[in-house]
Amino acid sequence: MPKSAAPTLLNRDSASQYRRLVSQVSGHVAERLASVDRPWTGITPAELRPVVDAVDLDRPLPDFEAALDELGELYLRDAVWFHHPRYLAHLNCPVVLPAVAAETILASVNTSVDTWDQSAGGTFIEQRLIDWTAGRVGLGPDADGVFTSGGTQSNLQALLLARDEAVENVVKNSAEPLRSVEALPRLRLFASAHSHFSVVKAARLLGLGEDAVITVAADDRYRMNPAALDGAIENCRADGLVPAGVVATAGTTDFGSIDPLEPIAEVCEAHRVWMHVDAAYGCGLLVSPTRRGLLAGIERADSVTVDYHKSFFQPVSSSAVLVRDRSSLRHVTHHADYLNPAEGMFPNQVDKSLQTTRRLDALKLWMTLRALGPDAVGGMFDAACDLAGQVWEHLEADPRFETAAPASELSTVLFRLAGGDDEVQRLAREAVAAAGEGMVAATRVEGRTALKLTLLNPETRLSDIGPVLDALDRHATRIKEDR
């Protein structure tokens, strides 16, 4: 390899080059942002994959500028832009500028937030944000937690803690000597049919199996029924099984519904069962100036999942799992002589985490709160929720459509094209995406396909959504005529 092509490390000697490269990249992205006129180009895998596969990774390009230009064609040109007002599909949010700027800092310093001698101030920044969030939840003075890669990991860790707490109790109270592994087949988890799929996935990973998750009936607004939960736990115990944990959802992915947290907490406390609240979607309510009451009862949870990269408008990844009692985190602690020996004197975060090496993702939220403040973030989430209500009312009044679920407590809207079967819904949605006219999701409601708007852009207006609805109707009409 020629000397000029050798990789350049980031250090004091390359500081000026670093400045040029960051400026070059930000300028390139800024030009793209300025030219974005639709959320997606509609490119297909068949079109894009051969182009990427044709790249010879063993033959570098002449310089970084050439690599950046190539990236523009392979990635940026056809990227899905979540900031565009007609991106209405999934739980992907536009991101606030202070957090984007923080990404540059944390990537450049490359801190690993596992031990003090790799993190220093980063240790305290993350811990301070965990304490702040736990305070917003209301978990009390013994609360703790750790940042994670996302809601799936947060839910996994919370249910691991619930599992191991339950196993400890079973072993301790067993009349006969019992190994921990022998207790696992008796454990059961409880969640509604509308909880996140990561609950079932966690049960598999934790050695419990999918059948260990007992589905609890929901009401007509897709919220867990506390009386049904109480009955399910009673039946579980009557069968000689062990209720290990209940997962309540504060913001279901499809319906934006919030399970009744106070009554569920009453049931969990009466049965002495671990209560986990998956607030990956609804955590933005923690800073909402007007909707915080929707989370009443969350303070009684044993563990809580929050996804800042949803309703706090943070770049991926930025999530956390919180616990009421920090001693429960002992279940994920493992001491390694080279890293965190038991006799260690310095604070560390690895004792609380499923991960070892971990980015200082907390810095993004820190800079957001210091530059904008929590009220501004909560106001943005409120705007998205307000818009969802307006869109639902609009669809109720438009004869071309029919709503497929009650108005959301958060920011999702489920609807159908009136008079269209499942195939019409699917083909119309795909046609709108392929034409770059908008991005809409889909799901199943009561056995039928429904279209879904997930609104997380506080700058999107009803006037932005109208053209997407018009396009859906236009494509649906053509599809039915073609038949």
C-alpha positions as CSV (number, residue, x, y, z in Angstrom):
1,M,0.0,0.0,0.0
2,P,1.4,3.4,-0.9
3,K,2.4,5.5,2.1
4,S,-0.1,8.3,1.1
5,A,-3.0,5.7,1.4
6,A,-2.1,4.7,4.9
7,P,-4.8,5.3,7.5
8,T,-4.5,8.4,9.6
9,L,-5.2,8.1,13.3
10,L,-7.0,10.9,15.2
11,N,-4.4,12.5,17.4
12,R,-2.7,15.8,18.0
13,D,-0.8,15.6,14.8
14,S,-4.0,15.1,12.7
15,A,-6.1,17.8,14.5
16,S,-6.2,20.1,11.4
17,Q,-7.0,17.2,9.1
18,Y,-9.8,16.2,11.5
19,R,-11.2,19.7,11.3
20,R,-11.2,19.6,7.5
21,L,-12.8,16.1,7.3
22,V,-15.6,17.0,9.8
23,S,-16.3,20.2,7.9
24,Q,-16.3,18.3,4.6
25,V,-18.7,15.7,5.8
26,S,-21.1,18.2,7.5
27,G,-21.1,20.3,4.3
28,H,-21.9,17.2,2.2
29,V,-24.8,16.2,4.5
30,A,-26.0,19.7,4.7
31,E,-26.2,19.9,0.9
32,R,-28.2,16.7,0.8
33,L,-30.6,17.9,3.5
34,A,-31.2,21.1,1.6
35,S,-32.1,19.1,-1.5
36,V,-34.4,16.6,0.2
37,D,-37.9,16.9,-1.2
38,R,-39.4,13.6,-0.3
39,P,-38.9,11.1,2.5
40,W,-37.5,8.3,0.2
41,T,-36.7,7.7,-3.4
42,G,-38.6,4.4,-3.5
43,I,-35.5,2.5,-4.7
44,T,-35.9,-1.3,-4.7
45,P,-33.4,-3.9,-3.4
46,A,-33.0,-5.3,-6.9
47,E,-31.8,-1.9,-8.0
48,L,-29.5,-1.0,-5.2
49,R,-27.9,-4.3,-4.1
50,P,-25.9,-5.0,-7.3
51,V,-24.4,-1.5,-7.1
52,V,-23.2,-2.1,-3.5
53,D,-22.1,-5.6,-4.3
54,A,-19.9,-4.3,-7.1
55,V,-17.7,-2.2,-4.8
56,D,-14.3,-3.8,-4.5
57,L,-13.4,-3.3,-0.8
58,D,-9.9,-4.5,-1.4
59,R,-9.1,-1.6,-3.7
60,P,-9.4,1.8,-1.9
61,L,-10.4,4.9,-3.7
62,P,-7.8,7.7,-4.3
63,D,-8.9,9.8,-1.3
64,F,-11.6,10.5,1.3
65,E,-13.4,12.9,-1.0
66,A,-13.9,10.2,-3.6
67,A,-15.1,7.8,-0.9
68,L,-17.6,10.5,0.3
69,D,-18.9,11.0,-3.3
70,E,-19.3,7.2,-3.7
71,L,-21.2,7.1,-0.4
72,G,-23.6,9.7,-1.7
73,E,-24.6,7.4,-4.5
74,L,-24.7,4.2,-2.5
75,Y,-26.4,5.5,0.7
76,L,-27.3,9.2,1.1
77,R,-29.1,9.5,-2.2
78,D,-31.6,6.8,-1.3
79,A,-31.6,7.2,2.5
80,V,-34.9,7.3,4.3
81,W,-35.2,10.8,5.8
82,F,-37.1,10.8,9.1
83,H,-37.1,14.6,9.3
84,H,-39.3,14.9,6.2
85,P,-42.9,15.8,7.1
86,R,-44.3,13.0,4.9
87,Y,-42.3,10.3,6.7
88,L,-45.2,8.8,8.7
89,A,-44.3,5.2,9.1
90,H,-42.4,3.9,12.1
91,L,-41.2,5.0,15.5
92,N,-38.2,6.9,14.0
93,C,-37.9,10.5,15.0
94,P,-36.2,13.6,13.6
95,V,-33.2,14.4,15.8
96,V,-32.4,17.6,17.7
97,L,-29.2,19.5,16.7
98,P,-27.4,19.5,20.1
99,A,-27.6,15.7,20.1
100,V,-26.2,15.4,16.5
101,A,-23.3,17.7,17.6
102,A,-22.7,15.5,20.6
103,E,-22.3,12.5,18.3
104,T,-19.2,14.2,16.8
105,I,-17.7,14.6,20.3
106,L,-18.4,11.1,21.6
107,A,-17.3,9.4,18.3
108,S,-14.1,11.5,18.3
109,V,-13.1,10.9,21.9
110,N,-14.3,7.3,21.6
111,T,-15.0,6.9,25.3
112,S,-16.1,3.5,26.6
113,V,-18.5,3.9,29.5
114,D,-17.7,0.7,31.3
115,T,-15.0,1.6,33.9
116,W,-13.7,4.8,35.4
117,D,-10.3,4.5,33.8
118,Q,-11.9,4.5,30.3
119,S,-14.6,7.1,31.0
120,A,-13.8,9.5,33.8
121,G,-16.4,12.3,33.5
122,G,-18.5,10.2,31.2
123,T,-19.3,7.9,34.1
124,F,-20.9,10.7,36.0
125,I,-22.7,12.2,33.0
126,E,-24.4,8.9,32.4
127,Q,-25.2,8.3,36.1
128,R,-26.5,11.8,36.5
129,L,-28.9,11.3,33.6
130,I,-30.0,7.9,35.0
131,D,-30.8,9.7,38.3
132,W,-32.6,12.5,36.5
133,T,-34.8,10.1,34.6
134,A,-35.5,7.9,37.6
135,G,-36.5,11.1,39.4
136,R,-38.9,12.0,36.5
137,V,-40.4,8.5,36.8
138,G,-40.6,8.8,40.6
139,L,-38.8,5.6,41.5
140,G,-37.4,6.8,44.7
141,P,-34.0,7.2,46.4
142,D,-32.8,3.6,45.8
143,A,-33.3,3.7,42.0
144,D,-30.6,3.1,39.5
145,G,-30.1,2.0,35.9
146,V,-27.9,2.0,32.9
147,F,-28.0,3.2,29.3
148,T,-28.6,0.5,26.7
149,S,-28.7,0.0,22.9
150,G,-32.5,0.2,22.7
151,G,-35.9,-1.0,24.1
152,T,-35.3,-4.6,23.2
153,Q,-32.1,-4.7,25.3
154,S,-33.7,-2.7,28.1
155,N,-36.7,-5.1,28.2
156,L,-34.4,-8.1,28.1
157,Q,-32.4,-6.9,31.1
158,A,-35.5,-6.0,33.1
159,L,-36.9,-9.4,32.6
160,L,-33.6,-11.0,33.4
161,L,-33.7,-9.2,36.7
162,A,-37.3,-10.3,37.3
163,R,-36.4,-13.9,36.4
164,D,-33.5,-14.1,38.8
165,E,-35.4,-12.4,41.6
166,A,-38.1,-15.0,41.2
167,V,-35.6,-17.9,41.0
168,E,-34.0,-16.7,44.2
169,N,-37.3,-16.7,46.0
170,V,-38.3,-20.2,44.7
171,V,-34.9,-21.7,45.7
172,K,-35.0,-20.0,49.1
173,N,-38.6,-21.2,49.9
174,S,-38.3,-24.7,48.5
175,A,-38.9,-27.5,51.0
176,E,-36.3,-29.6,49.1
177,P,-32.9,-28.6,47.8
178,L,-33.4,-27.0,44.4
179,R,-31.0,-25.8,41.8
180,S,-31.7,-22.5,40.1
181,V,-32.0,-24.1,36.7
182,E,-34.7,-26.4,38.0
183,A,-36.9,-23.5,38.8
184,L,-36.9,-22.0,35.3
185,P,-39.6,-24.2,33.8
186,R,-42.1,-23.0,36.4
187,L,-41.7,-19.3,35.8
188,R,-44.3,-17.3,33.9
189,L,-44.4,-13.8,32.5
190,F,-47.6,-11.8,31.8
191,A,-48.2,-9.3,29.0
192,S,-51.0,-8.2,26.7
193,A,-51.2,-9.3,23.1
194,H,-50.3,-5.8,22.2
195,S,-47.0,-5.7,24.1
196,H,-43.7,-5.4,22.1
197,F,-42.4,-8.6,20.5
198,S,-39.2,-8.2,22.5
199,V,-41.1,-9.7,25.5
200,V,-41.5,-13.0,23.8
201,K,-38.0,-12.8,22.4
202,A,-36.6,-12.1,25.9
203,A,-38.4,-15.2,27.2
204,R,-36.7,-17.3,24.7
205,L,-33.3,-15.8,25.4
206,L,-33.8,-16.2,29.1
207,G,-34.4,-19.9,28.8
208,L,-38.1,-19.7,29.6
209,G,-39.5,-20.3,26.2
210,E,-42.3,-18.5,24.3
211,D,-44.9,-20.5,26.2
212,A,-43.8,-18.9,29.4
213,V,-45.4,-15.6,28.3
214,I,-49.1,-15.7,29.3
215,T,-51.3,-13.3,27.2
216,V,-53.6,-11.2,29.3
217,A,-56.8,-9.9,27.8
218,A,-57.1,-6.3,26.7
219,D,-60.0,-3.9,26.6
220,D,-61.6,-2.3,23.5
221,R,-58.8,0.4,23.6
222,Y,-56.1,-2.3,23.5
223,R,-55.1,-1.8,27.1
224,M,-54.3,-4.6,29.5
225,N,-57.3,-5.6,31.7
226,P,-56.2,-5.5,35.3
227,A,-59.0,-7.9,36.4
228,A,-57.9,-10.4,33.7
229,L,-54.3,-10.0,34.9
230,D,-55.3,-10.8,38.5
231,G,-57.2,-13.9,37.3
232,A,-54.3,-15.1,35.2
233,I,-51.8,-14.8,38.1
234,E,-54.3,-16.7,40.4
235,N,-54.6,-19.5,37.8
236,C,-50.8,-19.6,37.4
237,R,-50.3,-20.2,41.1
238,A,-53.2,-22.7,41.2
239,D,-51.3,-24.7,38.6
240,G,-48.2,-24.8,40.7
241,L,-46.4,-22.2,38.5
242,V,-44.5,-19.1,39.6
243,P,-45.5,-15.6,38.4
244,A,-42.1,-14.0,37.7
245,G,-43.0,-10.7,36.1
246,V,-45.7,-8.5,34.5
247,V,-45.0,-6.3,31.5
248,A,-47.2,-3.2,31.3
249,T,-46.8,-1.1,28.2
250,A,-46.9,2.7,28.2
251,G,-47.3,3.2,24.5
252,T,-48.0,0.1,22.4
253,T,-46.3,0.2,19.0
254,D,-49.5,-0.2,16.9
255,F,-52.1,1.7,19.0
256,G,-50.2,4.1,21.1
257,S,-52.3,2.8,24.1
258,I,-51.1,3.0,27.7
259,D,-52.0,0.1,30.0
260,P,-53.7,1.2,33.2
261,L,-50.6,1.4,35.3
262,E,-52.1,2.2,38.7
263,P,-54.5,-0.8,38.8
264,I,-51.8,-3.1,37.4
265,A,-49.4,-2.0,40.1
266,E,-52.1,-2.8,42.7
267,V,-52.4,-6.4,41.3
268,C,-48.6,-6.8,41.2
269,E,-48.1,-5.6,44.7
270,A,-51.0,-7.8,46.0
271,H,-49.3,-10.8,44.4
272,R,-45.7,-9.7,45.1
273,V,-44.8,-10.0,41.4
274,W,-42.2,-7.9,39.6
275,M,-43.8,-5.1,37.6
276,H,-42.0,-3.9,34.5
277,V,-43.2,-0.9,32.4
278,D,-42.1,-0.8,28.8
279,A,-42.3,3.0,28.2
280,A,-40.0,2.9,25.1
281,Y,-42.5,4.9,23.1
282,G,-44.3,6.8,25.9
283,C,-41.3,8.0,27.8
284,G,-41.6,11.4,26.2
285,L,-44.6,11.9,28.5
286,L,-42.1,12.2,31.4
287,V,-41.2,15.7,30.1
288,S,-44.6,16.6,28.7
289,P,-46.0,19.9,30.0
290,T,-49.6,18.6,29.5
291,R,-49.7,14.8,29.4
292,R,-47.5,13.6,32.3
293,G,-50.7,12.3,34.0
294,L,-51.0,9.5,31.4
295,L,-48.1,7.8,33.2
296,A,-49.7,7.8,36.6
297,G,-48.6,4.6,38.4
298,I,-45.3,4.2,36.6
299,E,-43.6,5.3,39.8
300,R,-44.7,2.0,41.4
301,A,-42.9,-0.2,38.8
302,D,-39.9,-2.3,39.7
303,S,-38.2,-1.6,36.3
304,V,-38.9,0.8,33.4
305,T,-37.7,0.9,29.8
306,V,-37.2,4.3,28.2
307,D,-36.1,5.0,24.6
308,Y,-34.8,8.5,24.3
309,H,-34.3,7.8,20.6
310,K,-38.0,7.8,20.1
311,S,-39.9,10.5,21.9
312,F,-36.9,12.5,23.2
313,F,-35.7,13.1,19.6
314,Q,-32.3,11.5,20.1
315,P,-30.1,9.8,17.4
316,V,-30.0,6.0,17.7
317,S,-28.9,4.5,20.0
318,S,-30.1,6.0,23.2
319,S,-32.2,4.0,25.7
320,A,-32.0,3.0,29.3
321,V,-33.4,0.5,31.8
322,L,-34.2,1.8,35.3
323,V,-34.9,-0.1,38.5
324,R,-36.5,0.8,41.7
325,D,-34.0,-1.1,43.8
326,R,-30.4,-0.9,42.7
327,S,-29.6,-4.1,44.5
328,S,-31.5,-6.0,41.8
329,L,-28.7,-5.1,39.4
330,R,-26.5,-7.6,41.2
331,H,-27.9,-10.2,38.8
332,V,-25.9,-8.8,35.9
333,T,-22.7,-8.1,37.8
334,H,-19.6,-10.2,37.1
335,H,-16.2,-9.2,38.4
336,A,-13.2,-9.6,36.1
337,D,-9.7,-9.1,37.5
338,Y,-8.5,-7.0,34.5
339,L,-11.6,-4.7,34.4
340,N,-13.7,-4.4,37.6
341,P,-12.3,-6.5,40.4
342,A,-14.5,-7.0,43.4
343,E,-12.1,-4.9,45.5
344,G,-12.2,-2.0,43.0
345,M,-12.3,1.5,44.5
346,F,-13.6,3.5,41.5
347,P,-17.2,3.9,40.3
348,N,-18.1,2.0,37.2
349,Q,-21.1,1.3,35.0
350,V,-20.2,-2.2,33.7
351,D,-21.4,-3.8,37.0
352,K,-24.9,-2.8,35.9
353,S,-24.8,-3.5,32.2
354,L,-25.2,-6.5,29.9
355,Q,-22.6,-4.9,27.7
356,T,-18.9,-4.3,28.4
357,T,-17.7,-1.8,25.8
358,R,-20.3,0.9,25.4
359,R,-20.5,4.3,23.8
360,L,-21.2,7.5,25.8
361,D,-24.6,7.8,24.2
362,A,-25.7,9.6,27.3
363,L,-23.8,12.6,26.1
364,K,-26.4,13.3,23.4
365,L,-29.2,13.6,25.9
366,W,-27.0,15.6,28.2
367,M,-26.3,18.2,25.5
368,T,-30.0,18.3,24.6
369,L,-31.1,19.0,28.1
370,R,-28.4,21.6,28.6
371,A,-29.0,23.4,25.3
372,L,-32.8,23.1,25.0
373,G,-34.2,21.9,28.4
374,P,-36.8,19.2,29.1
375,D,-39.8,21.4,28.5
376,A,-38.8,22.0,24.9
377,V,-38.5,18.3,24.3
378,G,-41.8,17.6,26.0
379,G,-43.5,20.3,23.9
380,M,-42.3,18.6,20.7
381,F,-43.7,15.3,21.8
382,D,-47.0,17.0,22.7
383,A,-47.1,18.6,19.2
384,A,-46.9,15.1,17.7
385,C,-49.6,13.8,19.9
386,D,-51.8,16.8,19.2
387,L,-51.4,16.2,15.4
388,A,-52.4,12.5,15.8
389,G,-55.7,13.7,17.3
390,Q,-56.3,16.1,14.4
391,V,-55.5,13.4,11.8
392,W,-57.9,10.9,13.4
393,E,-60.7,13.4,13.4
394,H,-59.9,14.3,9.8
395,L,-60.1,10.6,8.8
396,E,-63.4,10.1,10.7
397,A,-64.9,12.9,8.6
398,D,-63.4,11.8,5.2
399,P,-65.6,9.2,3.4
400,R,-62.6,7.9,1.5
401,F,-61.3,6.4,4.7
402,E,-62.3,4.6,7.9
403,T,-60.5,4.7,11.2
404,A,-59.4,1.2,12.3
405,A,-58.9,1.9,16.0
406,P,-60.0,4.5,18.6
407,A,-57.9,7.7,18.8
408,S,-54.5,7.1,20.2
409,E,-53.3,8.3,23.6
410,L,-50.0,9.1,21.9
411,S,-49.2,9.7,18.2
412,T,-50.3,6.7,16.1
413,V,-53.3,6.7,13.8
414,L,-54.8,3.5,12.3
415,F,-57.1,3.6,9.3
416,R,-58.2,1.9,6.1
417,L,-59.1,2.9,2.6
418,A,-62.8,2.6,2.6
419,G,-64.1,-0.2,0.4
420,G,-60.7,-1.7,-0.1
421,D,-59.7,-5.2,0.8
422,D,-56.3,-6.2,2.3
423,E,-54.6,-6.3,-1.1
424,V,-55.8,-2.8,-1.9
425,Q,-54.4,-1.4,1.4
426,R,-51.0,-3.1,0.7
427,L,-50.7,-2.2,-2.9
428,A,-51.7,1.4,-2.4
429,R,-49.2,1.8,0.5
430,E,-46.4,0.3,-1.6
431,A,-47.3,2.5,-4.6
432,V,-47.1,5.7,-2.5
433,A,-43.7,4.6,-1.1
434,A,-42.4,3.6,-4.5
435,A,-43.3,7.0,-6.0
436,G,-41.6,8.8,-3.1
437,E,-44.9,10.5,-2.1
438,G,-44.8,9.5,1.5
439,M,-44.0,6.7,3.9
440,V,-46.9,4.9,5.7
441,A,-46.7,1.7,7.8
442,A,-49.2,-1.2,8.0
443,T,-50.3,-3.7,10.6
444,R,-53.2,-6.1,11.4
445,V,-56.2,-5.1,13.4
446,E,-58.8,-7.6,14.2
447,G,-57.5,-9.9,11.4
448,R,-57.5,-7.2,8.7
449,T,-54.8,-5.1,7.2
450,A,-54.8,-1.5,8.5
451,L,-52.6,1.4,7.4
452,K,-50.7,3.2,10.2
453,L,-49.4,6.7,10.6
454,T,-46.7,7.0,13.3
455,L,-46.3,10.7,14.0
456,L,-43.1,11.8,15.7
457,N,-42.2,14.9,13.8
458,P,-43.3,18.1,15.7
459,E,-43.0,20.1,12.5
460,T,-45.4,17.9,10.4
461,R,-48.8,19.5,9.8
462,L,-52.1,18.2,8.7
463,S,-51.4,20.0,5.4
464,D,-48.4,17.7,4.9
465,I,-50.4,14.6,5.6
466,G,-53.3,15.5,3.2
467,P,-51.2,14.9,0.0
468,V,-50.2,11.5,1.3
469,L,-53.9,10.6,2.0
470,D,-54.8,11.9,-1.5
471,A,-52.1,9.7,-3.0
472,L,-53.3,6.6,-1.2
473,D,-56.8,7.2,-2.4
474,R,-55.6,7.8,-6.0
475,H,-53.5,4.6,-6.1
476,A,-56.4,2.6,-4.5
477,T,-58.8,3.9,-7.1
478,R,-56.4,2.9,-9.9
479,I,-55.8,-0.5,-8.4
480,K,-59.5,-1.2,-8.1
481,E,-60.1,0.0,-11.7
482,D,-57.3,-2.2,-13.0
483,R,-59.0,-5.3,-11.5
